[in-house]
Amino acid sequence: MDSNRRSLITMEHPKFHVSEQYRTIRTNIEFSSIDKEIKTLLVVSPNAGEGKSTTAANVAAVFAQQGKKVLLVDVDLRKPTVHYTFQVENTLGFTNVFTKQVKLEEAIKPTKQGNLFVLSSGPIPPNPSEMLGSSAMKEFITTTQDMYDLIVFDAPPVIAVTDGVILASEVDGVLLVVRSGETEIKTIKKSKELLGNVNARLLGVVLNGMERESTSYYYG
C-alpha cells in the first residue's frame, strides 16, 4: 500500500510552506461561505493525476486542525485512493454503507489527525454514476451533515466520467484542482462548463504542482 500513499504534508510537516498554502485554501473557503455555510465540499479535477486526492486529504486535515469535526469520503468509486493515503483497510466503506450492509459508524475510521475521520470507498460497484445520483445519496449527505462540521468528498475527474458532475449539484461547494504545466486551458474551461451545467457552486481553482526554487515541495 505504501507505493500508492499520498503526501499528507499538513499532518507530517505543518510548518512547511506548502502546509501554509493549504491553510490559505481553508481561509478562502471560509470567506466564500459568508452567505451560506460550507458543510459539504467536493474536490474534483479535469483529469487523473492532477492532485485532487492529495488536495482533498490535506484540505480535510487543515480544517480538522482548526477544530472542526471532519469526514473525508472517498466517492471515487472507479479508482479509490483514500485508504492508501491513510493506510486503512478498505474491506468496508462507502458502498457498504450505501447498500445498508453496515451502519455508517461501523465503516468510518479515525485517523492520526484529531477530529479527522475517513470513509473509504469500499468494494468498487458496477454502477457508480447511478449510486451518486440517487435519492439514497442525498439521504447520505443529510445524515452525515448532522454528524460532522464538514464533509469532504474526493470524487473522480469530471472529464472522464459523470460521477463528480452528478454529485456537484448536491454539495455546498466545489474545488477544481489543476496541475501547472499539464492541465490544458480548454480542459479547464470544459470542466467549468460541465459544473456550470448542473448549477454547481465552484468556489475556486487550486493550482497544483508549481515548483518553488527554495524547496522540492509543491504548493496548491
N, C-alpha and C positions, 0 to 999 in steps of 0.2 A: 504493500500500500504506500510505502514511502516515496516511490518513484512518481506518484501522482499527487503528492502533497503540495498544496498551495501555500504561499507565504502569508503567515499571519503576523506581519511585522508590527502591527499596532499592539499585539499582545506580547511579542517577544522583545521588541525594541521600541517602547512607547515614546522615547525621547528623540528618536531619529527624525530627520526632516520629512521623510515620507509619511510617518505617522501623523505629523502635524498637518500634512495635506489632507489626510482622511478626516481629521478633526475640522478642517476648513469646510470640507464637503458636508459634514454634520451640521455645522453652523449655517451653511447656505440652505440646507433642507429645512432647518428650523425657521429661518427667515421667510421661507416660502409658505410656511404653514400659519401665517398670521390670520388669514381669513378662514382657513379650515385646517384643523389639526391633522397631521400626517400620522396615521396609525398603521397603514399598510403601504409598503414600499416595494415596487417591482424593479428588479435590476436586470436589464437586458443588454444585448449588443447586436449589431447587424449580423456579424458572422462569428464562427467559432474561433477561439484562440485570441480574443481581444481583451481578455482580462476581467470579464464581468463576474465570474465566480470569486476571484480574488477580491474584487471590489465589494461584492455583496458581503463577504465574510468580514472584511475589515471595517466596513461601514457599520455592520451589526455590532462589531466589537466596540467601536468607539462610542456608540450610543449606550451600550451596556456599562462602559467605564464611567459614563456620566451619571449612572444610577438608574437608568430605565431598565425595566424587565423586557428583554428582547428575545424573540423567537425567530431563528433563521430556518426557512423551509425550502427544501430542495424540490422544486417543481420542474426541473429539467429532467423530464421522465424518459428522455432518449439517451442522454449522456450525463448522468448524475455525478457530482464530484464532492458534495458537502461531506460525505462520510470519509473520503480520503483526507480532506482538509483538516478535519477534527479527529481523525483516527478513531472512528466509532464503527460499530457493526451496522450493517445495512440489511439485516435479515428482516427487521420490522421497520416500517417507516410510513411515509405519507400515504402510499397506495393501500397499505393495510388498514389505516385509519379510515380512509375514504370509503373502502368497501366494507367497513364495520366489522372487520376481523378482530381488531383490537381497539381498546379505548385510547384516546389521544394521550392520556397521561402515561400509558404503557410504552408508547413509541418515542416520546420526547426524551432527549438525552441532555444531561448537563455538560458543560464544558469547563475548561480550566479558568476561563474568564467568568468572574462572578456576574450574575444577572443575565448571562447569555446561555440560551438553550438552543438545541438544534433538532430538527425533524428531518432525517434523511429521506431519500426518495422511496425506499422500499423496493420490492420487485418491480421491474420495468413492465408496464402494461401494454397491451396491443393497441390501445385507443387513447393516447394522451390528450389529444385535442378535445375529444368528446368529454373526457373527465373534467378538464379545466374550464370548459364552457357550460357545465351542467349546473342545475339548481343546488346540487349537493355541494358544489364548490363554494357557492355563495353562502351556504349554511356553515361551511367550514370556516370561512373568513369571519363571519359573525361570531361564531363560537370562540375563536382564538382572540378576537379583539377584546372580549370580556376578560381574558386571562392575562394578556400581555399589554405593555405600553406601546410596543412597536413590533410588527411582523414584517420581516424582510423576505421577499420571495426571490430566489435565484432561478430565473426562467431561461428557456432556450433562446438562441439567436432568432431575431424576428424575420430575417430574410429567408432562412432555410425552411422554417415551419411556422404554422399559425398559432402555436400554443401560447407564446408570450403575448402576442397581439390580442388574443381572446381574453386573457387574464387582465390585460392592461386596462380594460374598461371597468374592471371591478375594484381596482385599488385606488388609494388616495393620491398616489404619485408614482412617476416612473423615472428612473435614471437610465440614460443610454450611455453605454461605455464603448469608446472607440480607441483604436491604437494608433499612436503617432507614426506616420510614415507608412502605414499599411492600409488602414481603412480608407476607401475611396470616398470622395465628396459625394458622388452620385449615390453611393450606397447609404451614406448618412441621410441624404435627402429622402431616399426611398423609405428608410426606416421611420423617419419623422412623418412621412405621408401615411404609412401604414398605421402608425399610432394615432395620427390625427383622424383617420377614418373611423375609429371606434371612440372618438372623443376622450382619448386618454390624456391625463394631465402630465405632460412632460416637464419635469422640474428642472432638467438641465442635462448637459452632456459632460461626461468625465473623460478627459484626455489622458490616456494611459500610455506608458512606455516611452515617455520623453526623458532622455538622459540628462543628468546634471554632471558637469565636469568634475565636481568635487567628491562625487561618490558613485559607487557602482549600482546603487539602488535607483529605482524608478519612482516617479510620483504621479498621482492622478490629478 
